[in-house]
Amino acid sequence: MAQISSRGSKSKAAKASNALQFMSDIELANLGDGQVAYIKVLTSDQAREMFPTIEGLPNGIALFSLHGADGTPIALTDTIQAAVGHAMEDELAIAAVH
């Protein structure tokens, strides 16, 4: 448990938490730019919205999109293995997002 001394100094965790409050959304998104990606599961309809130039997507299947840390779509695949493979080829670490 972090403690505050009688002089009122903050714990390291509290200082780190406060430092993040000063980071803009753009700075946060660019934190892993070119190094970190995430994979998102999409319906066919969501994929059509996100990738409007792709034609002929079948209905009712799950698709997997690879995104850069800032949310930029990189690739659309029909298997999780292909999305992971694409990330590995581009030397991107895959982050878990909730």
Buried (B, 14 or more C-beta within 10 A) or exposed (E): EEEEEEEEEEEEEEEEEEEEEEEEEEEEBEEBEEEBBBBBEBBEEEBBEBBEEEEEBEEEEEBBBBBBBBEEBBBBBBEEEBBBBBBEEBEBEBEEEE
